[in-house]
Amino acid sequence: MKGFFKNLRGDAFGGLTAGIVALPLALAFGVSSGLGPSAGLYGAIFISFFAALFGGTNTQISGPTAPMTAVSMLVIAGLIGANNGDVEKALPAILTIFLLAGLMQIGLGAIGIGKYIRYIPYPVVSGFMTAIGVMILITQFLPALGYYPKEDEAFVEKFKPQSEEVILDKILKQEAGEGILVLEDFKETIRRAEKITEEEIHLEAVALAGSEASGVLGSLKSLPRALSNINYLELILCLTTIVIIYGFKRITTAVPSTLVSLLIVSGVAFGFGLDYRPIEKIPSGFPEINFSIFSNFSLGAITPYFFTALSLSFLGAIDSLLTSVVADNMTKTKHNPNKELVGQGIGNSIAAVFGGIPGAGATIRTVVNINAGGKTKLSGMIAGVLLLIILLALGPVASQIPAAVLAGILITVGIGVMDYKGLKAIPSMPWVEVAIMLIVLFLSVFWDLVYAVGIGLVLASLMFMKKMGDVTARESKVESLSGAENNNKEKLWKDEISFPKELKEEIFIKHLNGPVFFGATSELQQLANQIPETATHVILRMDRVPYMDQSGVYTLEEIILGLEQRRIKTHIVGIQRQPLYLVKNIDIIPDLIPEDFVFDNFDDCISYLKEVVEDTV
């Protein structure tokens, strides 16, 4: 406990500074997610505190981030749409998915996945991060222009015929659930249909209009209408916020420019009594546990989103551990990746129970914490406590913040989160990596973030396997020693120089270089075809094969069987521990290759062959 408070002053200042930086972003991400500013603030409070307390990076500041919010937004929009625009009705399923994602993160840390996150290819990460930026930018066009589709009566009016169909469909489903056969009792259907009010039709039309204009494609479709219905006050507030954020950074970085812009623009708008649109009201008092997660639990409602929850957990892991690496470089320390995942999972799980959106380690907030003097976990916990105090003391005040201000903040976040390093490197990158990055980028923006990353990982893995297969093929040729000397297709290894020339047509040597895995099996299968009829013995040199997979070992088995059918005996030299375990496991040794035909070094193998092989050519 004494060590916990050894840097109390620095941690207090670091935590307070990081908490101040987190405030406007938490509110903005909450609004962007679709659950409102309070959800963003709740997420920032609980994730910051508990991820710091249980995590494996001392200086990490956690909370809602752009990537996590972008994926959360898809979950929220999908479930709200499935519940006919009723947020309260969709909320239990939404928070259950967030809770499930947090529990999955705990599981990832518990089984030790943390150390493998760093193997995700850069083109996939780059395409994804740029896509996040593009998505945030596009989805903020409408609020920046002060246009809200649900409030556009002319736009909503277009959906009234469709809303009547939706309501009638609900009636038919309700009757089916009650066991009423519609074809036998039209009167009951007509009676219920006659009770439909204009208000119900209007509310359904509003929900359909909101669904139509949501997301990237919805925002782009609605943009022409927004441009013809610009609210210039909202636009001016948004642009002023952006100008202050970028302009104040040129003056000083000691004070967060996001907070400065939030206070100045909000203060002016409220002080002068401008007719602006405020954000949703933030509930006062301590956040309450959302028991509907448990009381209204429905496996069927969340089953389609199971993979999305897993993706959220992986995304949070990547986001957090990348920030942990930044923190390590700045503090010259080393984080515990698996412990960090457990901490993030606990933070996200508790945040979900209290109605918060999920988050991860936040790079900017972590850097601010370190620069301000934060060195221990106490700094992240203090940041969470500060946000809780702000919620309890200033909730009604924060509810007066203009929505356009948060749109301006999100636009700067979208611009900042893009991977400009990767974009600038496109001319010098291999075309395959550029293609993967662009595929992930476009699929993420216009289709689905989760599937885009999955496709990107598959493509990157296939390309890697192709390259490894090509390398293995180039490095691994079958030649007689005379062929190697004359054509220089394969250089002799140092211990092969004294090979007896009189046996050069009877004994052939196969050099295997690098891992033998499923990406290299096609080249390996050509081995048998390369061995001439004069051969009676083949030496497989496996000194430089550190790893084999099941595909590789089965392909090797087929090759040895083919050689045996041609009455060619196979000998293995220098096989390492892992490949040896596999070939023994499927009985290649001793069933196909006797133990006596396996040698530790080439000299022992040649000494044996000199005694048993006759020069027949």
RACORLIN-V626960 format. One record per residue. N is the residue number from 1. D_FIRST is the distance of its C-alpha to the first C-alpha in whole Angstrom. Layout:
# RACORLIN-V626960
<<N | D_FIRST> <N | D_FIRST>>
This chain:
# RACORLIN-V626960
<<1 | 0> <2 | 4> <3 | 5> <4 | 5> <5 | 7> <6 | 9> <7 | 12> <8 | 12> <9 | 16> <10 | 17> <11 | 15> <12 | 16> <13 | 19> <14 | 19> <15 | 18> <16 | 21> <17 | 24> <18 | 23> <19 | 23> <20 | 27> <21 | 28> <22 | 27> <23 | 29> <24 | 33> <25 | 32> <26 | 31> <27 | 34> <28 | 36> <29 | 35> <30 | 35> <31 | 39> <32 | 39> <33 | 38> <34 | 41> <35 | 38> <36 | 38> <37 | 35> <38 | 33> <39 | 33> <40 | 31> <41 | 29> <42 | 28> <43 | 27> <44 | 25> <45 | 23> <46 | 22> <47 | 22> <48 | 20> <49 | 17> <50 | 17> <51 | 18> <52 | 15> <53 | 13> <54 | 15> <55 | 17> <56 | 17> <57 | 18> <58 | 15> <59 | 17> <60 | 19> <61 | 21> <62 | 23> <63 | 25> <64 | 29> <65 | 31> <66 | 35> <67 | 35> <68 | 33> <69 | 35> <70 | 38> <71 | 38> <72 | 37> <73 | 40> <74 | 42> <75 | 41> <76 | 41> <77 | 44> <78 | 46> <79 | 45> <80 | 46> <81 | 49> <82 | 49> <83 | 49> <84 | 52> <85 | 49> <86 | 47> <87 | 44> <88 | 43> <89 | 45> <90 | 43> <91 | 39> <92 | 39> <93 | 40> <94 | 38> <95 | 35> <96 | 35> <97 | 36> <98 | 33> <99 | 31> <100 | 32> <101 | 32> <102 | 28> <103 | 28> <104 | 30> <105 | 28> <106 | 25> <107 | 28> <108 | 29> <109 | 25> <110 | 25> <111 | 29> <112 | 28> <113 | 30> <114 | 27> <115 | 29> <116 | 32> <117 | 32> <118 | 33> <119 | 36> <120 | 38> <121 | 41> <122 | 40> <123 | 44> <124 | 42> <125 | 39> <126 | 41> <127 | 44> <128 | 41> <129 | 39> <130 | 43> <131 | 44> <132 | 41> <133 | 42> <134 | 45> <135 | 45> <136 | 42> <137 | 45> <138 | 48> <139 | 46> <140 | 46> <141 | 49> <142 | 51> <143 | 48> <144 | 48> <145 | 52> <146 | 51> <147 | 53> <148 | 52> <149 | 54> <150 | 54> <151 | 55> <152 | 58> <153 | 61> <154 | 63> <155 | 61> <156 | 60> <157 | 63> <158 | 64> <159 | 62> <160 | 64> <161 | 66> <162 | 63> <163 | 61> <164 | 64> <165 | 64> <166 | 61> <167 | 61> <168 | 64> <169 | 62> <170 | 60> <171 | 62> <172 | 64> <173 | 61> <174 | 60> <175 | 64> <176 | 63> <177 | 60> <178 | 62> <179 | 65> <180 | 67> <181 | 70> <182 | 70> <183 | 74> <184 | 75> <185 | 74> <186 | 74> <187 | 74> <188 | 71> <189 | 69> <190 | 72> <191 | 71> <192 | 67> <193 | 68> <194 | 70> <195 | 67> <196 | 65> <197 | 64> <198 | 64> <199 | 61> <200 | 59> <201 | 61> <202 | 60> <203 | 56> <204 | 57> <205 | 58> <206 | 55> <207 | 53> <208 | 55> <209 | 56> <210 | 52> <211 | 52> <212 | 54> <213 | 53> <214 | 49> <215 | 48> <216 | 49> <217 | 53> <218 | 53> <219 | 52> <220 | 54> <221 | 57> <222 | 56> <223 | 56> <224 | 60> <225 | 60> <226 | 57> <227 | 59> <228 | 62> <229 | 59> <230 | 57> <231 | 55> <232 | 55> <233 | 53> <234 | 50> <235 | 51> <236 | 51> <237 | 48> <238 | 46> <239 | 48> <240 | 47> <241 | 43> <242 | 44> <243 | 45> <244 | 43> <245 | 40> <246 | 42> <247 | 43> <248 | 40> <249 | 38> <250 | 41> <251 | 40> <252 | 37> <253 | 34> <254 | 31> <255 | 32> <256 | 32> <257 | 36> <258 | 35> <259 | 34> <260 | 36> <261 | 39> <262 | 38> <263 | 38> <264 | 41> <265 | 43> <266 | 42> <267 | 42> <268 | 46> <269 | 47> <270 | 46> <271 | 47> <272 | 50> <273 | 50> <274 | 51> <275 | 52> <276 | 49> <277 | 48> <278 | 44> <279 | 42> <280 | 41> <281 | 40> <282 | 36> <283 | 35> <284 | 33> <285 | 31> <286 | 28> <287 | 29> <288 | 30> <289 | 30> <290 | 33> <291 | 34> <292 | 37> <293 | 36> <294 | 36> <295 | 39> <296 | 41> <297 | 40> <298 | 43> <299 | 43> <300 | 46> <301 | 45> <302 | 42> <303 | 43> <304 | 45> <305 | 42> <306 | 40> <307 | 40> <308 | 39> <309 | 36> <310 | 36> <311 | 37> <312 | 34> <313 | 31> <314 | 33> <315 | 33> <316 | 29> <317 | 28> <318 | 31> <319 | 30> <320 | 26> <321 | 26> <322 | 29> <323 | 26> <324 | 24> <325 | 26> <326 | 27> <327 | 23> <328 | 23> <329 | 26> <330 | 25> <331 | 22> <332 | 23> <333 | 20> <334 | 21> <335 | 20> <336 | 20> <337 | 23> <338 | 23> <339 | 19> <340 | 20> <341 | 23> <342 | 21> <343 | 19> <344 | 22> <345 | 24> <346 | 22> <347 | 22> <348 | 26> <349 | 26> <350 | 24> <351 | 26> <352 | 29> <353 | 29> <354 | 29> <355 | 32> <356 | 30> <357 | 31> <358 | 30> <359 | 28> <360 | 26> <361 | 24> <362 | 26> <363 | 27> <364 | 28> <365 | 25> <366 | 23> <367 | 25> <368 | 25> <369 | 21> <370 | 21> <371 | 24> <372 | 22> <373 | 19> <374 | 17> <375 | 15> <376 | 12> <377 | 12> <378 | 11> <379 | 15> <380 | 16> <381 | 15> <382 | 16> <383 | 19> <384 | 20> <385 | 19> <386 | 21> <387 | 24> <388 | 24> <389 | 24> <390 | 27> <391 | 29> <392 | 28> <393 | 30> <394 | 32> <395 | 33> <396 | 37> <397 | 37> <398 | 36> <399 | 38> <400 | 41> <401 | 40> <402 | 43> <403 | 43> <404 | 45> <405 | 42> <406 | 40> <407 | 43> <408 | 43> <409 | 39> <410 | 39> <411 | 42> <412 | 40> <413 | 38> <414 | 41> <415 | 42> <416 | 39> <417 | 38> <418 | 41> <419 | 41> <420 | 43> <421 | 43> <422 | 44> <423 | 47> <424 | 48> <425 | 48> <426 | 50> <427 | 53> <428 | 52> <429 | 50> <430 | 52> <431 | 54> <432 | 53> <433 | 49> <434 | 50> <435 | 52> <436 | 49> <437 | 47> <438 | 50> <439 | 50> <440 | 47> <441 | 47> <442 | 50> <443 | 49> <444 | 46> <445 | 47> <446 | 51> <447 | 50> <448 | 46> <449 | 43> <450 | 42> <451 | 45> <452 | 46> <453 | 43> <454 | 44> <455 | 47> <456 | 46> <457 | 44> <458 | 47> <459 | 49> <460 | 47> <461 | 46> <462 | 50> <463 | 51> <464 | 48> <465 | 50> <466 | 53> <467 | 52> <468 | 51> <469 | 54> <470 | 56> <471 | 55> <472 | 55> <473 | 59> <474 | 59> <475 | 58> <476 | 59> <477 | 63> <478 | 66> <479 | 68> <480 | 71> <481 | 70> <482 | 73> <483 | 72> <484 | 69> <485 | 71> <486 | 74> <487 | 72> <488 | 69> <489 | 67> <490 | 64> <491 | 64> <492 | 64> <493 | 61> <494 | 61> <495 | 62> <496 | 65> <497 | 67> <498 | 69> <499 | 69> <500 | 73> <501 | 75> <502 | 78> <503 | 75> <504 | 74> <505 | 76> <506 | 75> <507 | 71> <508 | 69> <509 | 65> <510 | 63> <511 | 60> <512 | 56> <513 | 54> <514 | 50> <515 | 49> <516 | 52> <517 | 51> <518 | 52> <519 | 53> <520 | 55> <521 | 57> <522 | 60> <523 | 61> <524 | 60> <525 | 63> <526 | 65> <527 | 65> <528 | 68> <529 | 70> <530 | 70> <531 | 71> <532 | 75> <533 | 77> <534 | 78> <535 | 74> <536 | 74> <537 | 70> <538 | 67> <539 | 64> <540 | 61> <541 | 58> <542 | 55> <543 | 53> <544 | 51> <545 | 50> <546 | 47> <547 | 47> <548 | 49> <549 | 49> <550 | 51> <551 | 53> <552 | 54> <553 | 54> <554 | 57> <555 | 59> <556 | 59> <557 | 60> <558 | 63> <559 | 64> <560 | 64> <561 | 66> <562 | 68> <563 | 69> <564 | 70> <565 | 72> <566 | 74> <567 | 74> <568 | 71> <569 | 69> <570 | 65> <571 | 63> <572 | 59> <573 | 58> <574 | 54> <575 | 53> <576 | 49> <577 | 47> <578 | 46> <579 | 49> <580 | 51> <581 | 49> <582 | 50> <583 | 54> <584 | 53> <585 | 52> <586 | 55> <587 | 57> <588 | 59> <589 | 58> <590 | 60> <591 | 62> <592 | 63> <593 | 62> <594 | 63> <595 | 60> <596 | 63> <597 | 63> <598 | 59> <599 | 59> <600 | 56> <601 | 58> <602 | 61> <603 | 63> <604 | 63> <605 | 64> <606 | 67> <607 | 68> <608 | 68> <609 | 70> <610 | 72> <611 | 74> <612 | 74> <613 | 75> <614 | 79> <615 | 80> <616 | 82> <617 | 82>>
